[in-house]
Amino acid sequence: MYYMGVDVGSVSTDIVIVDENMNLLESLYLRTKGRPISAIQEGFKLLKNKYRDTDISAVGTTGSGRQIAASIIGADIIKNEITSHAIAALNLDKDVKTIIEIGGQDSKIILLQNGIVLDFAMNTVCAAGTGSFLDRQAERLDIPIEQFGEYALKSTSPVRIAGRCAVFAESDMIHKQQLGYSNSDIIKGLCNALVRNYLTNVAKGKDIKSKIFFQGGVAANIGMKTAFEEILNKEVVIPQNFKVMGAIGASILAKEALEKSNKITNFNGFNLANASFTSKSFECKGCPNRCEVVKISGTKKTMGFFGGRCEKWNKTISA
């Protein structure tokens, strides 16, 4: 019996398959590119020749696009990112007390006590420190994002960067470049600034205790890990599958849901890879963020909405 977890975010769509003992059999990290269903279909095309529909006993979805994913895949459980990331971390280490999670467009902190979520906070407004922001800075500096952290470790005299928001951080970086500072010192300064910004905003007032897990795509940046360790004066652990922890958590929750209900899965099968969907975007005017929201439609009905920073459009699809 295998269990699938799908984490649909604004930047990446992650799909995992685990077995009865929670061994990770498949792990796909795909770029969403504003088209979550296409990303899921791409993943299913890679999986359909390796697995039968009947191999999948239960499916869980999470992430900002969890409602859409659940509708088209046929999920057995839908959970938020906080719960999914916490479950995945605790499955690896019951002693985890703090989870730092930084993804493509948002960041989170999760505090755990005795194996349950005690407190959490999210930042979905400021882009500073997120994966998309770091991608943009790496591109501007003409440095592969995979090497960004290595540059930070080479720094001998990190500069002070204003990290309180993405606009100020980027303009300050440009100014430091014009003054002749090295890329290594600028990148190290940026990592320090983004960690300070995270601790001042997302983690404000939170009691950060060890053991600390660093999850999400930004954990690939060793410069960010080092900055957290230096500023917190605590060890920060990056789990092996840090990029797909949300999806792993969803797969664990799917297994638990099946065990409680003993029902047959709702999974619609891997032929979703060849199904037809259409998308149309519009600007939400519900708040100053003016998010670009994507409406996904199937052959006969609206499947869901994707792209908003809040839950407004997610809630229009029932699960």
Secondary structure, DSSP 8 states (H G I E B T S, - for coil): -EEEEEEE-SSEEEEEEE-TT--EEEEEEEE-TT-HHHHHHHHHHHHTTT--GGGEEEEEEESTTHHHHHHHHT-SEE--HHHHHHHHHHHH-TT--EEEEE-SS-EEEEEEETTEEEEEEEE-S--TTSHHHHHHHHHHTT--GGGHHHHHHT-SS------SSHHHHHHHHHHHHHTT--HHHHHHHHHHHHHHHHHHHTTTT----SSEEEESGGGG-HHHHHHHHHHHTS-EE--TTGGGHHHHHHHHHHHHHHHHH--------GGGGG---EEEEEE--SSTT--EEEEEE-SSSEEEEE--SSSTTGGGS--
